[in-house]
Amino acid sequence: MIIRNELEEAAAKQLAADFHCAPEDFFKYENTVTSANDGRQGERPMWENPCFFRAATMGMGAVICTSEAIAPYGKILAASKSGAQICSVSVASALDREMFSHGYYIGLLKQYYLPRTPYRPRMVYEGYELTVFEGEEIEELYQWKGFDNALLYQSRGERHDLTAVCAVNGRRIMGIAGASRDSESMAQIGIDVLPEFRGMGVGSVLVCACANEVFRQGYVPYYGTWSGNIISQRLAMGCGFYPAWTEMAAMSFKRKGGNERAKTPVTVAAALESSPNRTVSGDGSGERVDLRDMVKRLGEEISEDISAANEDFLEPESNEE
């Protein structure tokens, strides 16, 4: 088992609570599958509860936590894919196909960063001041909207704003870096800089200052982003953070006004039964096409394509040249 520093150990302990496993499972090369039905205290309140599907890797094997409905597919993934492959876009696409009939999709696929140790960031700035807010003081910032990456806009509750650092130029707010208390040990940093002040290094100074405040309050700071946000990734690494783990998680279509119809999955056959037998003219040939037959054929072709894609996708890859 390889643990590079005490912050990775703390992160593994938190992930173990989130994924219902042991911390050392994240430092094995084999994948681990756990049950979402095995309740575990100390989870970060960041996903839907109960869990339908989650996966995470710290660079070696992955840990997959599944509900009973998707458990067989999770076991096949664990046996056929490496830890890095499981937390990939191709697997997320396959999971979307598999989970659609259950009303779920992969709604989170993010990279998380930890500070290098010892954490000694170099902050050089002029022309503006930094102001630290913590506790109920943070509510003073809630009058300013649009800082949704930095602030949860709630100072109480299971997950709430822990601390915030604000860059002020005279009486003008330039940007805010905030940390949310995600658990008893971890606080996640987010950053928002107003467009007219970007490219001046304000974001880096704010993130470094916020990380220092999180450490001072006895929490482990971490930073989350996704693969397409290159600017955010560069900011994290420029502030002394490095990639520590990747997570994916399923969300239901009904979450935040999603597709309510997904609560009761509708098959092509059911749709046809409830649809009138309409016809439509062709491309000038005068022929008429039965829409019911056309939709039925399309549904059969889609089902065949999905089955073939899943078979190809889950076939174990060869290591031979």
Order of alpha helices (4+ residues) and beta strands (2+ residues): alpha-beta-beta-beta-alpha-alpha-alpha-beta-beta-beta-beta-beta-alpha-beta-alpha-beta-alpha-beta-beta-alpha
